[in-house]
Amino acid sequence: MTEAIIIHVSPEVARVYQSISQERQRQLEALLSLKLMEALESESTLEEVMNELSRRAQQRGLTPEILESILQEN
């Protein structure tokens, strides 16, 4: 059993999400649900969680320029 919530994302994320199959959407929803629960149950502060996310994003190639470009789209 699941319950719907609203999460605001960039127009690009919304467009891509809406274009994928329902099966893939369900998979992503399950993954997001797990990650949200993990973040909510964490004893880490919001700053620590954000720093860890930032570190992981940088390891995966997200540069300040790319981030700025994404933020400008909103």
PDB file with SEQRES, HELIX, SHEET and CRYST1 records, atoms N, CA, C and O in Angstrom:
SEQRES   1 A   74  MET THR GLU ALA ILE ILE ILE HIS VAL SER PRO GLU VAL          
SEQRES   2 A   74  ALA ARG VAL TYR GLN SER ILE SER GLN GLU ARG GLN ARG          
SEQRES   3 A   74  GLN LEU GLU ALA LEU LEU SER LEU LYS LEU MET GLU ALA          
SEQRES   4 A   74  LEU GLU SER GLU SER THR LEU GLU GLU VAL MET ASN GLU          
SEQRES   5 A   74  LEU SER ARG ARG ALA GLN GLN ARG GLY LEU THR PRO GLU          
SEQRES   6 A   74  ILE LEU GLU SER ILE LEU GLN GLU ASN                          
HELIX    1 AA1 PRO A   11  SER A   19  1                                   9    
HELIX    2 AA2 GLN A   22  GLU A   41  1                                  20    
HELIX    3 AA3 LEU A   46  GLN A   59  1                                  14    
HELIX    4 AA4 PRO A   64  GLU A   73  1                                  10    
CRYST1    1.000    1.000    1.000  90.00  90.00  90.00 P 1           1          
ATOM      1  N   MET A   1       0.843  -1.177   0.000  1.00  0.00           N  
ATOM      2  CA  MET A   1       0.000   0.000   0.000  1.00  0.00           C  
ATOM      3  C   MET A   1       0.885   1.236   0.000  1.00  0.00           C  
ATOM      4  O   MET A   1       1.865   1.307   0.741  1.00  0.00           O  
ATOM      5  N   THR A   2       0.540   2.197  -0.822  1.00  0.00           N  
ATOM      6  CA  THR A   2       1.315   3.426  -0.896  1.00  0.00           C  
ATOM      7  C   THR A   2       0.393   4.627  -0.763  1.00  0.00           C  
ATOM      8  O   THR A   2      -0.829   4.514  -0.864  1.00  0.00           O  
ATOM      9  N   GLU A   3       1.010   5.780  -0.534  1.00  0.00           N  
ATOM     10  CA  GLU A   3       0.280   7.037  -0.438  1.00  0.00           C  
ATOM     11  C   GLU A   3       1.019   8.071  -1.263  1.00  0.00           C  
ATOM     12  O   GLU A   3       2.249   8.103  -1.260  1.00  0.00           O  
ATOM     13  N   ALA A   4       0.293   8.905  -1.961  1.00  0.00           N  
ATOM     14  CA  ALA A   4       0.896   9.916  -2.833  1.00  0.00           C  
ATOM     15  C   ALA A   4       1.324  11.139  -2.032  1.00  0.00           C  
ATOM     16  O   ALA A   4       0.633  11.572  -1.109  1.00  0.00           O  
ATOM     17  N   ILE A   5       2.491  11.693  -2.409  1.00  0.00           N  
ATOM     18  CA  ILE A   5       2.962  12.983  -1.890  1.00  0.00           C  
ATOM     19  C   ILE A   5       3.421  13.800  -3.089  1.00  0.00           C  
ATOM     20  O   ILE A   5       3.607  13.259  -4.179  1.00  0.00           O  
ATOM     21  N   ILE A   6       3.600  15.085  -2.894  1.00  0.00           N  
ATOM     22  CA  ILE A   6       4.082  15.957  -3.969  1.00  0.00           C  
ATOM     23  C   ILE A   6       5.518  16.355  -3.662  1.00  0.00           C  
ATOM     24  O   ILE A   6       5.822  16.833  -2.570  1.00  0.00           O  
ATOM     25  N   ILE A   7       6.395  16.154  -4.638  1.00  0.00           N  
ATOM     26  CA  ILE A   7       7.786  16.576  -4.519  1.00  0.00           C  
ATOM     27  C   ILE A   7       8.082  17.443  -5.734  1.00  0.00           C  
ATOM     28  O   ILE A   7       7.856  17.024  -6.869  1.00  0.00           O  
ATOM     29  N   HIS A   8       8.582  18.640  -5.502  1.00  0.00           N  
ATOM     30  CA  HIS A   8       8.886  19.560  -6.592  1.00  0.00           C  
ATOM     31  C   HIS A   8      10.243  19.224  -7.198  1.00  0.00           C  
ATOM     32  O   HIS A   8      11.233  19.070  -6.482  1.00  0.00           O  
ATOM     33  N   VAL A   9      10.277  19.113  -8.516  1.00  0.00           N  
ATOM     34  CA  VAL A   9      11.497  18.821  -9.261  1.00  0.00           C  
ATOM     35  C   VAL A   9      11.594  19.793 -10.424  1.00  0.00           C  
ATOM     36  O   VAL A   9      10.648  20.522 -10.721  1.00  0.00           O  
ATOM     37  N   SER A  10      12.736  19.796 -11.073  1.00  0.00           N  
ATOM     38  CA  SER A  10      12.915  20.673 -12.226  1.00  0.00           C  
ATOM     39  C   SER A  10      12.004  20.221 -13.365  1.00  0.00           C  
ATOM     40  O   SER A  10      11.602  19.058 -13.407  1.00  0.00           O  
ATOM     41  N   PRO A  11      11.676  21.118 -14.281  1.00  0.00           N  
ATOM     42  CA  PRO A  11      10.851  20.734 -15.435  1.00  0.00           C  
ATOM     43  C   PRO A  11      11.475  19.592 -16.238  1.00  0.00           C  
ATOM     44  O   PRO A  11      10.756  18.739 -16.757  1.00  0.00           O  
ATOM     45  N   GLU A  12      12.793  19.568 -16.344  1.00  0.00           N  
ATOM     46  CA  GLU A  12      13.467  18.505 -17.092  1.00  0.00           C  
ATOM     47  C   GLU A  12      13.255  17.152 -16.426  1.00  0.00           C  
ATOM     48  O   GLU A  12      12.969  16.168 -17.108  1.00  0.00           O  
ATOM     49  N   VAL A  13      13.391  17.087 -15.105  1.00  0.00           N  
ATOM     50  CA  VAL A  13      13.177  15.839 -14.386  1.00  0.00           C  
ATOM     51  C   VAL A  13      11.732  15.387 -14.570  1.00  0.00           C  
ATOM     52  O   VAL A  13      11.475  14.208 -14.818  1.00  0.00           O  
ATOM     53  N   ALA A  14      10.796  16.313 -14.451  1.00  0.00           N  
ATOM     54  CA  ALA A  14       9.374  15.968 -14.624  1.00  0.00           C  
ATOM     55  C   ALA A  14       9.115  15.437 -16.024  1.00  0.00           C  
ATOM     56  O   ALA A  14       8.392  14.454 -16.184  1.00  0.00           O  
ATOM     57  N   ARG A  15       9.688  16.065 -17.035  1.00  0.00           N  
ATOM     58  CA  ARG A  15       9.482  15.656 -18.424  1.00  0.00           C  
ATOM     59  C   ARG A  15      10.006  14.239 -18.643  1.00  0.00           C  
ATOM     60  O   ARG A  15       9.320  13.398 -19.225  1.00  0.00           O  
ATOM     61  N   VAL A  16      11.225  13.980 -18.174  1.00  0.00           N  
ATOM     62  CA  VAL A  16      11.821  12.658 -18.364  1.00  0.00           C  
ATOM     63  C   VAL A  16      11.031  11.607 -17.597  1.00  0.00           C  
ATOM     64  O   VAL A  16      10.753  10.529 -18.123  1.00  0.00           O  
ATOM     65  N   TYR A  17      10.669  11.915 -16.359  1.00  0.00           N  
ATOM     66  CA  TYR A  17       9.908  10.962 -15.550  1.00  0.00           C  
ATOM     67  C   TYR A  17       8.592  10.593 -16.236  1.00  0.00           C  
ATOM     68  O   TYR A  17       8.214   9.423 -16.283  1.00  0.00           O  
ATOM     69  N   GLN A  18       7.913  11.585 -16.758  1.00  0.00           N  
ATOM     70  CA  GLN A  18       6.624  11.341 -17.405  1.00  0.00           C  
ATOM     71  C   GLN A  18       6.764  10.580 -18.717  1.00  0.00           C  
ATOM     72  O   GLN A  18       5.791  10.007 -19.206  1.00  0.00           O  
ATOM     73  N   SER A  19       7.960  10.570 -19.288  1.00  0.00           N  
ATOM     74  CA  SER A  19       8.161   9.902 -20.570  1.00  0.00           C  
ATOM     75  C   SER A  19       8.560   8.424 -20.428  1.00  0.00           C  
ATOM     76  O   SER A  19       8.562   7.687 -21.414  1.00  0.00           O  
ATOM     77  N   ILE A  20       8.894   7.994 -19.211  1.00  0.00           N  
ATOM     78  CA  ILE A  20       9.336   6.605 -19.030  1.00  0.00           C  
ATOM     79  C   ILE A  20       8.135   5.700 -18.763  1.00  0.00           C  
ATOM     80  O   ILE A  20       7.034   6.172 -18.476  1.00  0.00           O  
ATOM     81  N   SER A  21       8.365   4.413 -18.862  1.00  0.00           N  
ATOM     82  CA  SER A  21       7.288   3.439 -18.672  1.00  0.00           C  
ATOM     83  C   SER A  21       6.778   3.464 -17.231  1.00  0.00           C  
ATOM     84  O   SER A  21       7.473   3.904 -16.316  1.00  0.00           O  
ATOM     85  N   GLN A  22       5.563   2.986 -17.055  1.00  0.00           N  
ATOM     86  CA  GLN A  22       4.990   2.916 -15.706  1.00  0.00           C  
ATOM     87  C   GLN A  22       5.798   1.980 -14.810  1.00  0.00           C  
ATOM     88  O   GLN A  22       5.930   2.222 -13.610  1.00  0.00           O  
ATOM     89  N   GLU A  23       6.332   0.924 -15.391  1.00  0.00           N  
ATOM     90  CA  GLU A  23       7.163   0.000 -14.616  1.00  0.00           C  
ATOM     91  C   GLU A  23       8.399   0.715 -14.089  1.00  0.00           C  
ATOM     92  O   GLU A  23       8.744   0.574 -12.915  1.00  0.00           O  
ATOM     93  N   ARG A  24       9.064   1.478 -14.941  1.00  0.00           N  
ATOM     94  CA  ARG A  24      10.261   2.230 -14.522  1.00  0.00           C  
ATOM     95  C   ARG A  24       9.884   3.291 -13.492  1.00  0.00           C  
ATOM     96  O   ARG A  24      10.637   3.531 -12.549  1.00  0.00           O  
ATOM     97  N   GLN A  25       8.723   3.930 -13.665  1.00  0.00           N  
ATOM     98  CA  GLN A  25       8.261   4.912 -12.681  1.00  0.00           C  
ATOM     99  C   GLN A  25       8.080   4.251 -11.315  1.00  0.00           C  
ATOM    100  O   GLN A  25       8.479   4.813 -10.295  1.00  0.00           O  
ATOM    101  N   ARG A  26       7.480   3.058 -11.295  1.00  0.00           N  
ATOM    102  CA  ARG A  26       7.282   2.339 -10.025  1.00  0.00           C  
ATOM    103  C   ARG A  26       8.627   1.987  -9.383  1.00  0.00           C  
ATOM    104  O   ARG A  26       8.776   2.062  -8.164  1.00  0.00           O  
ATOM    105  N   GLN A  27       9.588   1.610 -10.198  1.00  0.00           N  
ATOM    106  CA  GLN A  27      10.916   1.289  -9.663  1.00  0.00           C  
ATOM    107  C   GLN A  27      11.550   2.524  -9.031  1.00  0.00           C  
ATOM    108  O   GLN A  27      12.114   2.447  -7.940  1.00  0.00           O  
ATOM    109  N   LEU A  28      11.458   3.656  -9.716  1.00  0.00           N  
ATOM    110  CA  LEU A  28      12.031   4.890  -9.188  1.00  0.00           C  
ATOM    111  C   LEU A  28      11.299   5.353  -7.933  1.00  0.00           C  
ATOM    112  O   LEU A  28      11.921   5.867  -7.003  1.00  0.00           O  
ATOM    113  N   GLU A  29       9.989   5.175  -7.905  1.00  0.00           N  
ATOM    114  CA  GLU A  29       9.223   5.540  -6.715  1.00  0.00           C  
ATOM    115  C   GLU A  29       9.650   4.694  -5.515  1.00  0.00           C  
ATOM    116  O   GLU A  29       9.763   5.209  -4.402  1.00  0.00           O  
ATOM    117  N   ALA A  30       9.887   3.410  -5.735  1.00  0.00           N  
ATOM    118  CA  ALA A  30      10.341   2.531  -4.648  1.00  0.00           C  
ATOM    119  C   ALA A  30      11.719   2.973  -4.157  1.00  0.00           C  
ATOM    120  O   ALA A  30      11.963   3.041  -2.952  1.00  0.00           O  
ATOM    121  N   LEU A  31      12.610   3.270  -5.092  1.00  0.00           N  
ATOM    122  CA  LEU A  31      13.948   3.732  -4.714  1.00  0.00           C  
ATOM    123  C   LEU A  31      13.880   5.046  -3.947  1.00  0.00           C  
ATOM    124  O   LEU A  31      14.541   5.202  -2.921  1.00  0.00           O  
ATOM    125  N   LEU A  32      13.089   5.985  -4.439  1.00  0.00           N  
ATOM    126  CA  LEU A  32      12.946   7.276  -3.767  1.00  0.00           C  
ATOM    127  C   LEU A  32      12.359   7.100  -2.377  1.00  0.00           C  
ATOM    128  O   LEU A  32      12.790   7.760  -1.432  1.00  0.00           O  
ATOM    129  N   SER A  33      11.382   6.217  -2.245  1.00  0.00           N  
ATOM    130  CA  SER A  33      10.776   5.959  -0.948  1.00  0.00           C  
ATOM    131  C   SER A  33      11.815   5.457   0.048  1.00  0.00           C  
ATOM    132  O   SER A  33      11.847   5.897   1.197  1.00  0.00           O  
ATOM    133  N   LEU A  34      12.663   4.533  -0.400  1.00  0.00           N  
ATOM    134  CA  LEU A  34      13.716   4.009   0.473  1.00  0.00           C  
ATOM    135  C   LEU A  34      14.708   5.097   0.864  1.00  0.00           C  
ATOM    136  O   LEU A  34      15.101   5.196   2.026  1.00  0.00           O  
ATOM    137  N   LYS A  35      15.111   5.914  -0.107  1.00  0.00           N  
ATOM    138  CA  LYS A  35      16.077   6.980   0.176  1.00  0.00           C  
ATOM    139  C   LYS A  35      15.484   8.027   1.114  1.00  0.00           C  
ATOM    140  O   LYS A  35      16.172   8.530   2.002  1.00  0.00           O  
ATOM    141  N   LEU A  36      14.212   8.353   0.918  1.00  0.00           N  
ATOM    142  CA  LEU A  36      13.570   9.316   1.816  1.00  0.00           C  
ATOM    143  C   LEU A  36      13.514   8.784   3.241  1.00  0.00           C  
ATOM    144  O   LEU A  36      13.792   9.512   4.194  1.00  0.00           O  
ATOM    145  N   MET A  37      13.155   7.519   3.382  1.00  0.00           N  
ATOM    146  CA  MET A  37      13.089   6.923   4.714  1.00  0.00           C  
ATOM    147  C   MET A  37      14.472   6.921   5.362  1.00  0.00           C  
ATOM    148  O   MET A  37      14.614   7.211   6.550  1.00  0.00           O  
ATOM    149  N   GLU A  38      15.478   6.592   4.570  1.00  0.00           N  
ATOM    150  CA  GLU A  38      16.852   6.594   5.071  1.00  0.00           C  
ATOM    151  C   GLU A  38      17.239   7.985   5.566  1.00  0.00           C  
ATOM    152  O   GLU A  38      17.834   8.118   6.635  1.00  0.00           O  
ATOM    153  N   ALA A  39      16.910   9.007   4.806  1.00  0.00           N  
ATOM    154  CA  ALA A  39      17.246  10.378   5.186  1.00  0.00           C  
ATOM    155  C   ALA A  39      16.463  10.816   6.418  1.00  0.00           C  
ATOM    156  O   ALA A  39      17.001  11.501   7.289  1.00  0.00           O  
ATOM    157  N   LEU A  40      15.201  10.424   6.492  1.00  0.00           N  
ATOM    158  CA  LEU A  40      14.366  10.826   7.622  1.00  0.00           C  
ATOM    159  C   LEU A  40      14.773  10.135   8.916  1.00  0.00           C  
ATOM    160  O   LEU A  40      14.641  10.709   9.997  1.00  0.00           O  
ATOM    161  N   GLU A  41      15.264   8.909   8.811  1.00  0.00           N  
ATOM    162  CA  GLU A  41      15.654   8.156   9.999  1.00  0.00           C  
ATOM    163  C   GLU A  41      17.096   8.424  10.425  1.00  0.00           C  
ATOM    164  O   GLU A  41      17.516   8.021  11.510  1.00  0.00           O  
ATOM    165  N   SER A  42      17.836   9.096   9.577  1.00  0.00           N  
ATOM    166  CA  SER A  42      19.239   9.363   9.856  1.00  0.00           C  
ATOM    167  C   SER A  42      19.371  10.300  11.050  1.00  0.00           C  
ATOM    168  O   SER A  42      18.573  11.220  11.232  1.00  0.00           O  
ATOM    169  N   GLU A  43      20.380  10.052  11.845  1.00  0.00           N  
ATOM    170  CA  GLU A  43      20.655  10.937  12.963  1.00  0.00           C  
ATOM    171  C   GLU A  43      21.590  12.067  12.547  1.00  0.00           C  
ATOM    172  O   GLU A  43      21.966  12.912  13.359  1.00  0.00           O  
ATOM    173  N   SER A  44      21.954  12.067  11.278  1.00  0.00           N  
ATOM    174  CA  SER A  44      22.803  13.131  10.754  1.00  0.00           C  
ATOM    175  C   SER A  44      21.997  14.426  10.654  1.00  0.00           C  
ATOM    176  O   SER A  44      20.779  14.412  10.479  1.00  0.00           O  
ATOM    177  N   THR A  45      22.704  15.528  10.768  1.00  0.00           N  
ATOM    178  CA  THR A  45      22.037  16.813  10.593  1.00  0.00           C  
ATOM    179  C   THR A  45      21.784  17.043   9.108  1.00  0.00           C  
ATOM    180  O   THR A  45      22.378  16.379   8.258  1.00  0.00           O  
ATOM    181  N   LEU A  46      20.910  17.976   8.808  1.00  0.00           N  
ATOM    182  CA  LEU A  46      20.627  18.315   7.415  1.00  0.00           C  
ATOM    183  C   LEU A  46      21.915  18.736   6.711  1.00  0.00           C  
ATOM    184  O   LEU A  46      22.136  18.374   5.556  1.00  0.00           O  
ATOM    185  N   GLU A  47      22.756  19.488   7.392  1.00  0.00           N  
ATOM    186  CA  GLU A  47      24.021  19.925   6.794  1.00  0.00           C  
ATOM    187  C   GLU A  47      24.911  18.726   6.454  1.00  0.00           C  
ATOM    188  O   GLU A  47      25.532  18.705   5.391  1.00  0.00           O  
ATOM    189  N   GLU A  48      24.981  17.739   7.334  1.00  0.00           N  
ATOM    190  CA  GLU A  48      25.792  16.548   7.073  1.00  0.00           C  
ATOM    191  C   GLU A  48      25.244  15.761   5.880  1.00  0.00           C  
ATOM    192  O   GLU A  48      26.008  15.288   5.038  1.00  0.00           O  
ATOM    193  N   VAL A  49      23.928  15.626   5.815  1.00  0.00           N  
ATOM    194  CA  VAL A  49      23.308  14.921   4.696  1.00  0.00           C  
ATOM    195  C   VAL A  49      23.596  15.669   3.395  1.00  0.00           C  
ATOM    196  O   VAL A  49      23.943  15.052   2.388  1.00  0.00           O  
ATOM    197  N   MET A  50      23.454  16.984   3.411  1.00  0.00           N  
ATOM    198  CA  MET A  50      23.702  17.782   2.210  1.00  0.00           C  
ATOM    199  C   MET A  50      25.168  17.697   1.790  1.00  0.00           C  
ATOM    200  O   MET A  50      25.466  17.615   0.599  1.00  0.00           O  
ATOM    201  N   ASN A  51      26.078  17.716   2.752  1.00  0.00           N  
ATOM    202  CA  ASN A  51      27.498  17.591   2.434  1.00  0.00           C  
ATOM    203  C   ASN A  51      27.808  16.243   1.796  1.00  0.00           C  
ATOM    204  O   ASN A  51      28.591  16.168   0.849  1.00  0.00           O  
ATOM    205  N   GLU A  52      27.196  15.179   2.311  1.00  0.00           N  
ATOM    206  CA  GLU A  52      27.405  13.842   1.747  1.00  0.00           C  
ATOM    207  C   GLU A  52      26.836  13.766   0.330  1.00  0.00           C  
ATOM    208  O   GLU A  52      27.474  13.208  -0.563  1.00  0.00           O  
ATOM    209  N   LEU A  53      25.656  14.318   0.121  1.00  0.00           N  
ATOM    210  CA  LEU A  53      25.073  14.334  -1.220  1.00  0.00           C  
ATOM    211  C   LEU A  53      25.958  15.129  -2.181  1.00  0.00           C  
ATOM    212  O   LEU A  53      26.154  14.728  -3.329  1.00  0.00           O  
ATOM    213  N   SER A  54      26.480  16.237  -1.716  1.00  0.00           N  
ATOM    214  CA  SER A  54      27.366  17.063  -2.532  1.00  0.00           C  
ATOM    215  C   SER A  54      28.631  16.302  -2.902  1.00  0.00           C  
ATOM    216  O   SER A  54      29.074  16.338  -4.050  1.00  0.00           O  
ATOM    217  N   ARG A  55      29.204  15.623  -1.933  1.00  0.00           N  
ATOM    218  CA  ARG A  55      30.412  14.842  -2.181  1.00  0.00           C  
ATOM    219  C   ARG A  55      30.151  13.764  -3.230  1.00  0.00           C  
ATOM    220  O   ARG A  55      30.948  13.578  -4.150  1.00  0.00           O  
ATOM    221  N   ARG A  56      29.037  13.060  -3.088  1.00  0.00           N  
ATOM    222  CA  ARG A  56      28.703  12.003  -4.049  1.00  0.00           C  
ATOM    223  C   ARG A  56      28.461  12.584  -5.447  1.00  0.00           C  
ATOM    224  O   ARG A  56      28.892  12.005  -6.445  1.00  0.00           O  
ATOM    225  N   ALA A  57      27.779  13.714  -5.516  1.00  0.00           N  
ATOM    226  CA  ALA A  57      27.503  14.341  -6.811  1.00  0.00           C  
ATOM    227  C   ALA A  57      28.800  14.757  -7.493  1.00  0.00           C  
ATOM    228  O   ALA A  57      28.952  14.573  -8.701  1.00  0.00           O  
ATOM    229  N   GLN A  58      29.737  15.315  -6.729  1.00  0.00           N  
ATOM    230  CA  GLN A  58      31.019  15.718  -7.294  1.00  0.00           C  
ATOM    231  C   GLN A  58      31.796  14.508  -7.783  1.00  0.00           C  
ATOM    232  O   GLN A  58      32.445  14.576  -8.827  1.00  0.00           O  
ATOM    233  N   GLN A  59      31.744  13.404  -7.051  1.00  0.00           N  
ATOM    234  CA  GLN A  59      32.421  12.178  -7.482  1.00  0.00           C  
ATOM    235  C   GLN A  59      31.846  11.670  -8.796  1.00  0.00           C  
ATOM    236  O   GLN A  59      32.544  11.029  -9.581  1.00  0.00           O  
ATOM    237  N   ARG A  60      30.578  11.958  -9.031  1.00  0.00           N  
ATOM    238  CA  ARG A  60      29.908  11.494 -10.254  1.00  0.00           C  
ATOM    239  C   ARG A  60      29.992  12.518 -11.384  1.00  0.00           C  
ATOM    240  O   ARG A  60      29.403  12.320 -12.446  1.00  0.00           O  
ATOM    241  N   GLY A  61      30.726  13.619 -11.157  1.00  0.00           N  
ATOM    242  CA  GLY A  61      30.980  14.563 -12.229  1.00  0.00           C  
ATOM    243  C   GLY A  61      30.173  15.845 -12.205  1.00  0.00           C  
ATOM    244  O   GLY A  61      30.268  16.633 -13.145  1.00  0.00           O  
ATOM    245  N   LEU A  62      29.389  16.086 -11.178  1.00  0.00           N  
ATOM    246  CA  LEU A  62      28.635  17.331 -11.106  1.00  0.00           C  
ATOM    247  C   LEU A  62      29.581  18.463 -10.730  1.00  0.00           C  
ATOM    248  O   LEU A  62      30.191  18.446  -9.661  1.00  0.00           O  
ATOM    249  N   THR A  63      29.695  19.431 -11.604  1.00  0.00           N  
ATOM    250  CA  THR A  63      30.561  20.586 -11.354  1.00  0.00           C  
ATOM    251  C   THR A  63      29.715  21.762 -10.893  1.00  0.00           C  
ATOM    252  O   THR A  63      28.499  21.757 -11.085  1.00  0.00           O  
ATOM    253  N   PRO A  64      30.339  22.778 -10.284  1.00  0.00           N  
ATOM    254  CA  PRO A  64      29.575  23.978  -9.904  1.00  0.00           C  
ATOM    255  C   PRO A  64      28.882  24.622 -11.114  1.00  0.00           C  
ATOM    256  O   PRO A  64      27.788  25.172 -10.987  1.00  0.00           O  
ATOM    257  N   GLU A  65      29.519  24.549 -12.274  1.00  0.00           N  
ATOM    258  CA  GLU A  65      28.932  25.134 -13.474  1.00  0.00           C  
ATOM    259  C   GLU A  65      27.664  24.385 -13.900  1.00  0.00           C  
ATOM    260  O   GLU A  65      26.666  25.003 -14.273  1.00  0.00           O  
ATOM    261  N   ILE A  66      27.711  23.066 -13.841  1.00  0.00           N  
ATOM    262  CA  ILE A  66      26.538  22.267 -14.190  1.00  0.00           C  
ATOM    263  C   ILE A  66      25.414  22.537 -13.195  1.00  0.00           C  
ATOM    264  O   ILE A  66      24.259  22.701 -13.588  1.00  0.00           O  
ATOM    265  N   LEU A  67      25.748  22.584 -11.918  1.00  0.00           N  
ATOM    266  CA  LEU A  67      24.746  22.866 -10.898  1.00  0.00           C  
ATOM    267  C   LEU A  67      24.107  24.230 -11.126  1.00  0.00           C  
ATOM    268  O   LEU A  67      22.886  24.368 -11.046  1.00  0.00           O  
ATOM    269  N   GLU A  68      24.919  25.227 -11.406  1.00  0.00           N  
ATOM    270  CA  GLU A  68      24.397  26.575 -11.670  1.00  0.00           C  
ATOM    271  C   GLU A  68      23.451  26.564 -12.859  1.00  0.00           C  
ATOM    272  O   GLU A  68      22.402  27.207 -12.832  1.00  0.00           O  
ATOM    273  N   SER A  69      23.825  25.827 -13.906  1.00  0.00           N  
ATOM    274  CA  SER A  69      22.976  25.714 -15.088  1.00  0.00           C  
ATOM    275  C   SER A  69      21.634  25.080 -14.740  1.00  0.00           C  
ATOM    276  O   SER A  69      20.591  25.538 -15.207  1.00  0.00           O  
ATOM    277  N   ILE A  70      21.653  24.036 -13.928  1.00  0.00           N  
ATOM    278  CA  ILE A  70      20.424  23.372 -13.507  1.00  0.00           C  
ATOM    279  C   ILE A  70      19.561  24.321 -12.697  1.00  0.00           C  
ATOM    280  O   ILE A  70      18.348  24.388 -12.901  1.00  0.00           O  
ATOM    281  N   LEU A  71      20.174  25.051 -11.783  1.00  0.00           N  
ATOM    282  CA  LEU A  71      19.419  25.981 -10.935  1.00  0.00           C  
ATOM    283  C   LEU A  71      18.835  27.125 -11.738  1.00  0.00           C  
ATOM    284  O   LEU A  71      17.756  27.617 -11.408  1.00  0.00           O  
ATOM    285  N   GLN A  72      19.520  27.561 -12.782  1.00  0.00           N  
ATOM    286  CA  GLN A  72      19.015  28.650 -13.627  1.00  0.00           C  
ATOM    287  C   GLN A  72      17.789  28.236 -14.421  1.00  0.00           C  
ATOM    288  O   GLN A  72      16.982  29.084 -14.802  1.00  0.00           O  
ATOM    289  N   GLU A  73      17.639  26.930 -14.678  1.00  0.00           N  
ATOM    290  CA  GLU A  73      16.482  26.428 -15.414  1.00  0.00           C  
ATOM    291  C   GLU A  73      15.197  26.621 -14.634  1.00  0.00           C  
ATOM    292  O   GLU A  73      14.123  26.712 -15.228  1.00  0.00           O  
ATOM    293  N   ASN A  74      15.288  26.685 -13.315  1.00  0.00           N  
ATOM    294  CA  ASN A  74      14.093  26.831 -12.485  1.00  0.00           C  
ATOM    295  C   ASN A  74      13.781  28.278 -12.377  1.00  0.00           C  
ATOM    296  O   ASN A  74      12.809  28.653 -11.722  1.00  0.00           O  
TER     297      ASN A  74                                                      
END                                                                             
